[in-house]
Amino acid sequence: MPRNATLQAPPHASQAARQQILPLDWEPDQTLDNFDPGTQRDNALVLQALNDLLQQRSHGALYVWGETGSGKSHLLWAACHAQQRQDRWALLLTPQTPASAWPDVSDLLAQSAGGLLAVDDTQHLCEWQQDWLFGLYNAARTARLAFLASGNATPAALPLRADLRTRLSWGLALRLSPPDDTLRARVLQRLAHDRGYTLSPELLHYMLTHLSRDLSRLAALMAAFDRYALATQRPATVPLLKSLLAEQPQLLQTAPPGIACG
């Protein structure tokens, strides 16, 4: 797509698809209330900046960067859901979002001030997505929508077109620190408690030493573990977890993003 072209959704994209808020597989585990910043001051600053952003009724921008598993996606999902609960417009885009679900500039300009445009994993955006996002960012400013994005590096270090990197650095750019073992243990126990049980010291130690440090992966695994325990009618133990992982080894894998570029 030429960089000076008017951004339009593909002809087959319906208005409903282009204004899709959240995918159907969104899980309510990801909220601002249950995001645990731990003891890292960086994370507390990010959470405060995000809450400030969502309270505005004018354009503001926040870019959050950090390594995989630090909780960036959790915050973006949670922010969109928080907007929905306030009856405000919110849209989350990712590199996996198909072209049919990317909005037209006019869709953003039609929204009331105080809505939110969020973009996750900006480092994986392909060329057409970068071109499209450049136009959407400018539209968000005009429409007085908040803008929230994440990536694995500072804006200047992202493999994106130069003018998009500049846009991402116009607002606050804050680092999110990865969780330490104390925080991971607390998150795992909370996930278990939400499902009606407590992790034994043996099971918790096994999880901390054998599972991903990625909090979103841990949440997905805990959900699968709970379903497995219910299906087998067995208590949550290390042998049961090993049995699950033997049957579903993909739960241990960090899958690369499926880029929706054509």
Secondary structure by P-SEA (a helix, b strand, c coil): ccccccccccccccccccccccccccccccccccccccccaaaaaaaaaaaaaaacccbbbbbbbbcccccaaaaaaaaaaaaaaacbbbbbbcccccccccccaaaaaaccccbbbbbcccccccaaaaaaaaaaaaaaaaabbbbbbccccccccccccaaaaaaaaccbbbbbbcccaaaaaaaaaaaaaaacccccaaaaaaaaccccccaaaaaaaaaaaaaaaaaacccccaaaaaaaaaaccccccccccccccc
